[in-house]
Amino acid sequence: MTTTDADLFRNVRLSPEPSRSPEDERAQRKLDAVSGYRILASFGWGDDGAGHVSARDPQEVDSFWLLRYGVSFARATVDDLVLVRPDGSTASGEPINPAAFCIHGPIHRARPDIVSAVHTHTGYGTPFAAMARPIRAVSQEACGFHGDQAVFLGEELDVLDLAAGGRLAAALGPHRLLVLANHGLLTVGATVGQAVGFFVLAERAAEVEVKVGDRARVVSDEAAAAVYRSVGDPAQGESIFAWLRRTRLGES
């Protein structure tokens, strides 16, 4: 990945659209987060409550929105989202998944350029993560993460404190995808749509790796970089998210 390609993602403008007030921006981010949870549910992910989609608040930028604990992802609504403060408390006093704060809190703090992070346990992302290595350039989907991924090699499989979350954030660095060894996948984005769209793309890339294994041909760095310029464009994450809303949720 060239410097220009990296900057394409890292320099994405994060402030609300000029025509959108902070209140409207907050409403949009919350709607997108709810769609994100429902999209995860449409694949059967998060049935056991493991997983989270965060959305940074546009005004209280050190806080973010999460689904309150105990709500089915498939039935998530905007009213079920709670604002999580920097200390882990919620504005409404309702509980959240404690691992969600320990993972997302340090990542949001370390990455002011992102609005959202997505993590859940999946049928292919989790077994792929057990190999404790990056996704190789063996598919079109995989090239969306060429030079834009990292691996966390720690053994904190149950992230229940901020120190462990901080190590995840440090491993992620400036990248889009983090492979949590023996745990699963995590993606971030400058919008909720990007984070969700690229999470699904990463799961598809992991599926290829798990099914084909070492028999796969790995394309050259030059070829992978060329594909990254289109498949890895932030707009592609938004496009995937839009398609998922139509095809998985029946939204217009």
C-alpha positions in Angstrom: 0.0 0.0 0.0 1.4 3.4 -1.0 1.3 6.4 1.3 -1.3 7.9 -1.0 -3.6 4.9 -0.5 -3.2 5.0 3.2 -3.9 8.7 3.4 -7.1 8.0 1.4 -8.6 6.3 4.5 -6.8 8.1 7.3 -7.6 11.6 6.0 -11.4 11.0 5.5 -13.3 14.0 6.8 -15.0 13.1 10.0 -17.0 16.3 10.9 -20.7 16.3 10.1 -21.8 17.1 6.6 -22.2 20.9 6.3 -26.0 20.5 5.8 -26.4 18.4 8.9 -26.7 19.7 12.4 -25.0 17.9 15.3 -28.5 16.6 16.3 -29.1 15.3 12.8 -25.7 13.8 12.7 -26.2 12.0 16.0 -29.6 10.7 14.8 -28.0 9.4 11.6 -25.1 7.7 13.4 -27.6 6.0 15.8 -29.8 4.8 13.0 -26.7 3.4 11.2 -25.6 1.6 14.4 -29.0 0.0 14.8 -28.9 -1.1 11.2 -25.4 -2.5 11.9 -26.6 -4.6 14.8 -29.5 -5.9 12.7 -27.2 -6.7 9.8 -25.0 -8.8 12.2 -28.1 -10.6 13.4 -29.2 -11.3 9.8 -26.0 -13.5 9.5 -26.7 -15.2 12.8 -23.9 -13.3 14.5 -24.4 -12.1 18.1 -27.0 -14.6 19.0 -25.3 -15.2 22.3 -24.8 -11.5 22.9 -21.2 -11.4 21.9 -20.5 -8.4 19.7 -20.9 -4.7 19.5 -21.2 -1.8 17.0 -20.2 1.6 18.4 -21.0 5.1 17.1 -19.0 8.1 18.4 -21.2 11.0 19.5 -20.6 14.0 17.3 -20.6 16.5 20.2 -19.4 14.5 23.2 -16.6 13.0 21.1 -15.1 11.1 24.0 -18.4 9.2 24.4 -20.0 6.6 22.1 -23.3 4.9 21.6 -23.8 1.1 22.2 -26.7 -1.3 22.5 -27.8 -1.7 26.1 -27.2 -5.1 27.5 -29.7 -7.9 27.0 -31.3 -6.5 23.8 -31.4 -8.9 20.8 -29.4 -7.6 17.9 -32.3 -8.5 15.6 -34.7 -6.3 17.6 -32.4 -3.4 18.2 -34.0 0.1 18.0 -32.7 3.6 18.4 -34.3 3.7 21.9 -32.1 0.7 22.9 -28.9 2.6 22.3 -27.1 4.1 25.4 -24.4 6.8 25.5 -21.3 5.4 27.1 -19.1 7.9 29.0 -15.3 7.8 29.1 -15.4 6.1 32.6 -17.7 3.3 31.3 -20.9 4.7 32.9 -24.0 5.2 30.7 -25.9 8.5 30.6 -29.2 6.6 31.2 -27.7 4.3 33.9 -28.6 1.2 31.9 -26.0 -1.7 31.7 -23.9 -2.5 28.7 -21.7 -5.5 27.8 -18.6 -4.7 29.9 -16.3 -6.1 27.3 -17.7 -3.7 24.8 -16.5 -0.7 26.8 -13.1 -2.3 27.5 -12.6 -2.9 23.8 -14.2 0.2 22.2 -13.2 2.7 24.8 -9.4 2.5 24.3 -9.9 2.2 20.5 -12.0 5.3 20.3 -9.6 7.2 22.5 -6.6 6.1 20.4 -8.3 6.8 17.1 -10.0 10.2 17.0 -10.3 9.7 13.2 -12.9 6.9 13.6 -16.6 7.1 14.3 -17.2 3.4 14.7 -15.7 0.0 15.6 -17.4 -3.4 15.0 -16.5 -6.7 16.6 -18.4 -10.0 16.9 -17.7 -13.7 16.8 -18.4 -15.3 13.4 -18.3 -18.6 11.6 -15.1 -17.9 9.7 -13.5 -14.8 11.3 -13.0 -16.6 14.6 -11.5 -19.8 13.2 -9.3 -17.7 10.9 -8.1 -15.7 13.9 -7.0 -18.9 15.5 -4.2 -19.0 12.9 -2.9 -15.7 14.4 -1.8 -14.1 11.1 -2.9 -11.5 8.7 -5.4 -12.1 5.9 -3.4 -12.9 2.8 -4.1 -11.5 -0.7 -5.9 -14.6 -2.0 -9.2 -13.0 -2.9 -10.7 -9.7 -4.1 -12.2 -9.2 -0.7 -8.8 -9.8 1.0 -7.2 -7.0 -1.0 -9.5 -4.5 0.6 -7.2 -4.9 3.6 -3.8 -5.0 1.8 -1.4 -3.1 4.0 -4.3 -1.9 6.2 -4.5 -4.6 8.8 -2.8 -5.8 12.0 -2.7 -8.8 14.3 -3.0 -8.7 18.1 -1.0 -11.7 19.4 -1.9 -11.4 23.0 -3.8 -14.1 24.8 -6.5 -11.8 26.4 -9.4 -13.6 24.8 -11.8 -12.2 27.3 -11.2 -8.4 27.3 -12.5 -7.2 30.7 -10.2 -4.4 31.6 -9.0 -1.2 29.9 -5.4 -2.2 30.0 -6.2 -5.2 27.7 -8.3 -2.9 25.5 -5.4 -0.5 25.3 -3.2 -3.3 24.0 -5.7 -4.0 21.3 -5.8 -0.3 20.3 -2.0 -0.2 20.2 -1.9 -3.3 18.0 -4.6 -1.9 15.6 -2.5 1.3 15.1 -3.7 3.3 12.1 -5.2 0.3 10.3 -8.8 -0.7 9.3 -8.8 -4.3 10.4 -7.5 -6.0 13.5 -7.2 -9.8 13.7 -7.5 -10.7 17.4 -5.6 -14.0 17.6 -7.8 -16.9 18.7 -10.7 -14.5 19.1 -12.1 -12.9 15.9 -12.1 -9.8 13.7 -12.5 -6.1 14.5 -12.9 -3.3 12.0 -13.1 0.5 12.3 -14.3 3.2 10.0 -14.8 7.0 9.6 -18.5 6.2 9.6 -20.6 3.4 11.0 -21.3 2.3 7.5 -17.7 1.9 6.7 -17.0 -0.1 9.8 -19.9 -2.5 9.2 -19.3 -2.8 5.5 -15.7 -3.7 5.9 -16.4 -6.1 8.7 -18.6 -8.2 6.4 -15.9 -7.9 3.7 -13.3 -9.2 6.2 -15.5 -12.1 7.2 -15.8 -13.1 3.5 -12.1 -12.8 3.1 -11.6 -15.0 6.2 -14.0 -17.6 4.7 -11.8 -18.0 1.6 -8.8 -18.4 3.8 -10.4 -21.0 6.0 -11.9 -23.0 3.1 -8.8 -22.9 0.8 -6.0 -22.8 3.3 -2.4 -23.0 2.1 -3.5 -24.2 -1.3 -4.5 -20.7 -2.3 -2.4 -18.6 -4.7 -1.3 -15.3 -3.1 -1.3 -12.4 -5.6 1.6 -10.0 -5.8 1.8 -6.9 -3.7 1.5 -4.8 -6.9 -1.8 -6.6 -7.8 -3.1 -6.4 -4.3 -2.3 -2.7 -4.1 -4.2 -2.1 -7.3 -7.3 -3.8 -6.0 -7.0 -2.0 -2.7 -7.5 1.3 -4.5 -11.0 0.3 -5.4 -12.1 -2.4 -3.0 -10.4 -0.7 -0.1 -11.7 2.8 -0.9 -13.8 4.0 2.1 -16.7 4.6 -0.3 -16.7 0.8 -0.9 -17.4 0.2 2.8 -20.4 2.6 2.6 -21.6 0.9 -0.6 -21.4 -2.6 1.0 -23.3 -1.2 4.0 -26.0 0.3 1.7 -26.4 -3.1 -0.1 -26.6 -5.0 3.2 -29.4 -2.6 4.4 -31.3 -3.4 1.2 -30.7 -7.1 0.9 -30.5 -8.2 4.5 -32.9 -5.7 6.1 -35.2 -4.8 3.3 -34.6 -1.1 3.7 -34.9 1.2 0.8 
